[in-house]
Amino acid sequence: MARPVWTGSISFGLVNVPVKAYTAVRDHDVHFHQLEKRSGSRIRNRKVSEKSGKEVDSSAIEMGFEVSKGKYVTFSSEELDELRPASTRAIEVSDFVALADVDPIYYERTYWLGPDGDAGKQAYQLLLAAMEERERVAIGTVVMRNKQYLTAIRPLDGALAMSTMRFADEVVPRSEVDGVPNRRAKPDAKAMKLATQIVDSLAAEWDPKRYHDTYAEELKKRIKAKDRGKKVVEEQPPAETDADVLDLMEALEKSVQSAKGRRSAAKASPSGKKASKARKSA
């Protein structure tokens, strides 16, 4: 059973909605340890003084910020603890903004919000229904684990979800990246027509279950095989040659034909026919 990572309330106007926050995402990264080849012993990272070369105990370490080359201002753990904001028990909603106006670049980590006890259920459902009706996102701030976050609370799959967000000065403007064009060039009309045909032929309903982390899946499969003593051999794909390089127009034309072929094959399959009938009846 999931345990809440934060308990508090959503405050908007004079209304208070008691809620609990639950982690809504999980990472499936595969974590490795470093081992010595010869003995198989774990490799440990130790805190060593750059000057003496000796290991330093944690109690003898302080935090330093480099203000200029080789010059630091230092802080003790106690000083940093005093500066950290205390965890809050309320998300103070300052604005309700249009859902479409919030670019995904600002979202960081998402949590499910559930009502805290029977007393909060009515207010929770009311806030959810009002936000769905107006297609609005509640923007506020919260402090969790001694860190202040900008947050967005939005309706998602029949419930409320809270996403921590990046502040405006944490997002790198496009103008600061030299490799990103500042002006839009008008594409060739024929190339544009072919490109839009490819887009249309690959158009689909959003279904996140269709997409998989194939790297992590293959890595886990290999770990199991190695654990059973099996040797894994994979055929390497042929290297690309100059003959494989196509110009833009040729690549677009071949992509259109390929996409049409895949779509025709999908419609011909039993599952494709079912999906087609479902779309017509919808």
N, C-alpha and C positions, 0 to 999 in steps of 0.2 A: 504494500500500500504506500502510495506517494506521501511524503511528509512535506509540510509547508516550509519554505525557506524564509518566509517573511510573513508577519501578521500585522495588520493595521487597518486603515480605512481610506476610502476615497471621499474627499470632501469637495462638494461643489455647491455654491450658494450656502444655504443653511441646511442642506441635506448631507447626511453622513452615512456612508455605506461600509459596514465592517466586512473586510475581505481577508482571505489568505492567498498567498502567492505560491505556486508550484512550478518547478522547472518544466518548461515546455519543449526543450530540445535536449538531445543527447549526442555526444561526439562518439564516432566509431573509429577514431584513429588507432592504429596499432603502435604500441609503445615498446621500444627495445631497450635493453640494458647493454652497456659496453662491457665486454669480457676480454680478458687476456687470452690470446690465441693458444698459447702453450698449456696453461693450467686451467683455463675456463673460469678463473676467479673474476669476481665483479671488480670493475674499475670505479673507484670513488673519487668524487671531486672534493678537494679539501681547500680550505681558506688559508692561503699562504701569503706571508708578507713579501712584497716585491723587493724590499730592501734586505731583509735578513734571510729570506728563503725558508723561514720556519713557519710551522702551522700556528695559527692564531685562534685562541678561544673566542667564542661568540661574545662573552661578557666584555672582552677587550676591544670590540669593534664598534665604531660609530659611523654614522652616515655623513657623506660629504658631497657637496655640489660644486663642480668645477666652474669657477667664475672666470678664470683665465688659465692659460697653459700652466699646469702644475700648481695652481693656487685654488684652495678649497675653502668654502665655509662649511662648518660642521654642525651637526645636530645629534643630540642623544635620542634614544628611543622614547624617552619620557617627553621631550620637547615635541616630537612628531605626533605623539598620542594626544597632546594638548591641542594641537592644530586641527586634528581630524574631526570632522563634524560628527556629532552624536547621531546614532540611528533614530530616524523619525518613525512615528506610528501613523502618519497620515500622508496621503498624496494630495497636495493642495492643487486642485484643477484651476488653472488661470484662464484657459481658452479652450473653446471647442472649434476645431478647424476642419475644413473639408478633407475627407479621406484621400481624395485624388491629389491634393496639394502637397502631401508629405512624400518626398522622394525616398525610395528604399535605401539610399546611401546613408541616411541618418539612423536607420535601425541597427541595433547592436545585438542584444540577447532578449529572448521572449519568454514570458512566464504566463501560465494560466492563472486567472483570478477566480476564486470561488467564494460564495458568501460564507461569512464566519458565523455559524449558528443560525437558528430559525429566525431570529430577530432581524437578520440582515437580508433574508431572501426576498422580501417584497421590494425593498429599495434597490437591490441588485437587479431584479427583473425589470423594474421601472427604468433604471438607467440604461440597461441593455436595449430595451425596446425604443427608448427615445433616441439613442445614438443610431440604431438601425434605421429608424424612420427618417432621420435627418442626414444620414450618411456622414456623421461627424466623428472626429477623433478627439479625445480629451487629452490636453497637454498639461503637464504639471511637473513637479520635482519630488524626488524621494531620496532618502539616505539609507543605503543598505550596506552592511559590512564596512561602516565608517567611510563610505564614499558617496558623494552626491551625484545623482543621475537626473538628467532630463528624461521624462517618460512620456510614452504615448499609450493611452488605453483605448482599445478599439474593439468593436464586435467582431468575433471570429468563430465561425462554425457553431453558432448558437450560444456562445458564451463570451465573457470578457477576457481579453488578453492584454497584458502589459508588456511593452517593449522598452528596454532602456535604449537611450538614443545618444548620439554624439552631439556635442554643442557645435554651433556654427563655425567657431574657429578651429575645430578639429577636422573639418572637411577641407581638403585641398582644392582650391578653385581651379577650374580648367585652365585659366589664363597663366597659372604658375607652372604648367607642365609644357615644356617646349615641344614634345613629340605629339601633342594633341592639336589639330588644326583649329584656328580661331574663326576661319571663314568657311562657309559651305560652298563647294563647287557644284555647278549644275551638271548632272550627269547626261550622257548621250541618251537621246530618246529611245533608240532601239535597245540599248543596254538596260535602261530603266524598265522597259516593257518586259524583258526577259527576267529581270531580277524580281519584279512584282509577281510574275507567273510562278517563280520558284517559291516565293513567300506564300502565295495563295495555295499552291499544291501541297505545302507542308503545314498548312494551318490545322490546328487541332485544339480540342478542349484541354485545359490545364488539368493534368492528373499527375501529382508528384510521385505516385507509386510506379510510374513508368520508368523513372530514372534511378540509376543505381551507381554507387561508388564501386566501379568495376576493379579499380586498383586495390582497394581494401579487401574486396571479396576474394580476388586472386591471391593476395598476400596471405590471408587467413587459410585458404586452401593449401597453399604451399607449406605453411607452418604445420598444419595437420599431417601433411604427407611426410615432411622431414621428421616429425615426431614419431611416425610409424616406421621410419627407416627407409622410406622410398626416395629414389633419386628422381628429381623432376627435370625433364628436358623439354624445352620449348623450341619449336622451329622458328627461326628468325625470319621476319618478312623481308622480301627482296629490297635492296637499296634502290632509291629513286635515281633515275637517269635523266639526262637532258630530254629524252624522248617523252618523258612523262609531263613535262612542263607545257601548259597550254596558255594561250593568250586569253584575255578576259572574255571576249565575245564567244570564243569556242568553249570555254569553261561554262559560261552561262547557258549556252544552247544544249550542251551535253547534260547539264544539271537539270534542265527542264524536262528533257526526255527521260532521264533516270527517275525523276520524281513522279512523272506521269505513269511510268511502268510500275513503281512501287505502289502507287495509289490504286491502279487497276488490279494488281495482284491482291491487295488488301480487300477490295470490294468483292473479288471473286471467291475469297475464303469464306467459310461458314460464319466466322465471327464478324467478318467485314459486312456480310449481308445483314446480320442481326443489328449491327451498329447503324447501317444505312436505314433500315426500317424504323429503328428507334428515333433517328433524327427526323424522319418524315412525319412520324406520329406526334413528335414533340410540338 
